Amino acid sequence: MRYYALLLVVVVVVVAAVVVVMLLLFVVVFYRLYLNTKLANPKYTPTIFGRTMIINYTVTLKGLEDQLLSVIVGFERKELEENRERLIQETRLVTD
Protein backbone atom coordinates (compact mmCIF):
# COMPACT_ATOMS: atom_id res chain seq x y z
CA MET A 1 0.00 0.00 0.00
CA ARG A 2 2.85 2.38 0.79
CA TYR A 3 4.40 1.76 -2.61
CA TYR A 4 1.19 2.75 -4.37
CA ALA A 5 1.01 5.97 -2.38
CA LEU A 6 4.65 6.72 -3.18
CA LEU A 7 4.07 5.90 -6.84
CA LEU A 8 1.02 8.20 -6.89
CA VAL A 9 3.06 11.06 -5.39
CA VAL A 10 5.82 10.54 -7.96
CA VAL A 11 3.30 10.53 -10.82
CA VAL A 12 1.64 13.70 -9.54
CA VAL A 13 5.01 15.47 -9.22
CA VAL A 14 6.08 14.41 -12.73
CA VAL A 15 2.77 15.55 -14.25
CA ALA A 16 3.02 18.87 -12.42
CA ALA A 17 6.58 19.35 -13.69
CA VAL A 18 5.49 18.60 -17.27
CA VAL A 19 2.63 21.11 -16.99
CA VAL A 20 5.00 23.79 -15.66
CA VAL A 21 7.49 23.17 -18.48
CA MET A 22 4.71 23.34 -21.08
CA LEU A 23 3.45 26.64 -19.64
CA LEU A 24 6.96 28.10 -19.66
CA LEU A 25 7.44 27.05 -23.28
CA PHE A 26 4.10 28.62 -24.18
CA VAL A 27 5.08 31.89 -22.53
CA VAL A 28 8.51 31.94 -24.19
CA VAL A 29 7.17 31.12 -27.67
CA PHE A 30 3.90 33.06 -27.79
CA TYR A 31 4.31 35.95 -25.35
CA ARG A 32 4.88 39.40 -26.88
CA LEU A 33 4.91 42.74 -25.18
CA TYR A 34 4.34 45.89 -27.20
CA LEU A 35 5.31 49.25 -25.73
CA ASN A 36 5.05 52.62 -27.38
CA THR A 37 6.25 56.05 -26.45
CA LYS A 38 5.64 59.60 -27.55
CA LEU A 39 9.31 60.43 -27.07
CA ALA A 40 11.04 61.36 -30.32
CA ASN A 41 14.32 59.72 -29.30
CA PRO A 42 13.88 57.43 -26.28
CA LYS A 43 17.00 56.45 -24.34
CA TYR A 44 17.34 52.74 -23.63
CA THR A 45 20.25 50.82 -22.18
CA PRO A 46 22.29 48.48 -24.39
CA THR A 47 20.72 45.55 -22.53
CA ILE A 48 17.23 46.65 -23.59
CA PHE A 49 18.37 47.08 -27.19
CA GLY A 50 19.93 43.62 -27.09
CA ARG A 51 16.83 41.88 -25.81
CA THR A 52 14.18 43.73 -27.77
CA MET A 53 13.35 44.86 -31.27
CA ILE A 54 13.00 48.62 -31.45
CA ILE A 55 10.92 49.84 -34.39
CA ASN A 56 10.87 53.52 -35.26
CA TYR A 57 7.57 54.51 -36.87
CA THR A 58 8.40 58.20 -37.04
CA VAL A 59 6.86 60.00 -40.02
CA THR A 60 9.16 62.61 -41.52
CA LEU A 61 8.48 65.33 -44.04
CA LYS A 62 11.16 63.87 -46.36
CA GLY A 63 9.47 60.46 -46.25
CA LEU A 64 6.09 61.96 -47.10
CA GLU A 65 7.64 63.93 -49.97
CA ASP A 66 9.20 60.75 -51.38
CA GLN A 67 5.90 58.89 -51.20
CA LEU A 68 4.00 61.75 -52.86
CA LEU A 69 6.62 62.02 -55.60
CA SER A 70 6.38 58.28 -56.22
CA VAL A 71 2.58 58.47 -56.58
CA ILE A 72 2.74 61.46 -58.95
CA VAL A 73 5.46 59.92 -61.10
CA GLY A 74 3.45 56.70 -61.17
CA PHE A 75 0.50 58.59 -62.67
CA GLU A 76 2.44 60.87 -64.99
CA ARG A 77 5.23 58.56 -66.20
CA LYS A 78 4.41 54.93 -65.49
CA GLU A 79 7.53 53.52 -67.20
CA LEU A 80 9.82 55.78 -65.14
CA GLU A 81 8.24 54.60 -61.88
CA GLU A 82 8.49 50.94 -62.94
CA ASN A 83 12.16 51.48 -63.76
CA ARG A 84 12.74 53.07 -60.33
CA GLU A 85 11.03 50.15 -58.56
CA ARG A 86 13.10 47.66 -60.58
CA LEU A 87 16.32 49.46 -59.61
CA ILE A 88 15.30 49.41 -55.95
CA GLN A 89 14.67 45.65 -56.14
CA GLU A 90 18.04 45.07 -57.81
CA THR A 91 19.77 47.13 -55.14
CA ARG A 92 18.09 45.11 -52.40
CA LEU A 93 19.19 41.85 -54.01
CA VAL A 94 22.79 43.04 -54.22
CA THR A 95 22.91 44.21 -50.59
CA ASP A 96 21.26 41.06 -49.22
C-alpha positions as CSV (number, residue, x, y, z in Angstrom):
1,M,0.0,0.0,0.0
2,R,2.8,2.4,0.8
3,Y,4.4,1.8,-2.6
4,Y,1.2,2.8,-4.4
5,A,1.0,6.0,-2.4
6,L,4.6,6.7,-3.2
7,L,4.1,5.9,-6.8
8,L,1.0,8.2,-6.9
9,V,3.1,11.1,-5.4
10,V,5.8,10.5,-8.0
11,V,3.3,10.5,-10.8
12,V,1.6,13.7,-9.5
13,V,5.0,15.5,-9.2
14,V,6.1,14.4,-12.7
15,V,2.8,15.5,-14.2
16,A,3.0,18.9,-12.4
17,A,6.6,19.3,-13.7
18,V,5.5,18.6,-17.3
19,V,2.6,21.1,-17.0
20,V,5.0,23.8,-15.7
21,V,7.5,23.2,-18.5
22,M,4.7,23.3,-21.1
23,L,3.4,26.6,-19.6
24,L,7.0,28.1,-19.7
25,L,7.4,27.1,-23.3
26,F,4.1,28.6,-24.2
27,V,5.1,31.9,-22.5
28,V,8.5,31.9,-24.2
29,V,7.2,31.1,-27.7
30,F,3.9,33.1,-27.8
31,Y,4.3,36.0,-25.3
32,R,4.9,39.4,-26.9
33,L,4.9,42.7,-25.2
34,Y,4.3,45.9,-27.2
35,L,5.3,49.3,-25.7
36,N,5.1,52.6,-27.4
37,T,6.3,56.0,-26.4
38,K,5.6,59.6,-27.6
39,L,9.3,60.4,-27.1
40,A,11.0,61.4,-30.3
41,N,14.3,59.7,-29.3
42,P,13.9,57.4,-26.3
43,K,17.0,56.5,-24.3
44,Y,17.3,52.7,-23.6
45,T,20.2,50.8,-22.2
46,P,22.3,48.5,-24.4
47,T,20.7,45.6,-22.5
48,I,17.2,46.7,-23.6
49,F,18.4,47.1,-27.2
50,G,19.9,43.6,-27.1
51,R,16.8,41.9,-25.8
52,T,14.2,43.7,-27.8
53,M,13.4,44.9,-31.3
54,I,13.0,48.6,-31.5
55,I,10.9,49.8,-34.4
56,N,10.9,53.5,-35.3
57,Y,7.6,54.5,-36.9
58,T,8.4,58.2,-37.0
59,V,6.9,60.0,-40.0
60,T,9.2,62.6,-41.5
61,L,8.5,65.3,-44.0
62,K,11.2,63.9,-46.4
63,G,9.5,60.5,-46.3
64,L,6.1,62.0,-47.1
65,E,7.6,63.9,-50.0
66,D,9.2,60.8,-51.4
67,Q,5.9,58.9,-51.2
68,L,4.0,61.7,-52.9
69,L,6.6,62.0,-55.6
70,S,6.4,58.3,-56.2
71,V,2.6,58.5,-56.6
72,I,2.7,61.5,-58.9
73,V,5.5,59.9,-61.1
74,G,3.4,56.7,-61.2
75,F,0.5,58.6,-62.7
76,E,2.4,60.9,-65.0
77,R,5.2,58.6,-66.2
78,K,4.4,54.9,-65.5
79,E,7.5,53.5,-67.2
80,L,9.8,55.8,-65.1
81,E,8.2,54.6,-61.9
82,E,8.5,50.9,-62.9
83,N,12.2,51.5,-63.8
84,R,12.7,53.1,-60.3
85,E,11.0,50.1,-58.6
86,R,13.1,47.7,-60.6
87,L,16.3,49.5,-59.6
88,I,15.3,49.4,-55.9
89,Q,14.7,45.7,-56.1
90,E,18.0,45.1,-57.8
91,T,19.8,47.1,-55.1
92,R,18.1,45.1,-52.4
93,L,19.2,41.8,-54.0
94,V,22.8,43.0,-54.2
95,T,22.9,44.2,-50.6
96,D,21.3,41.1,-49.2
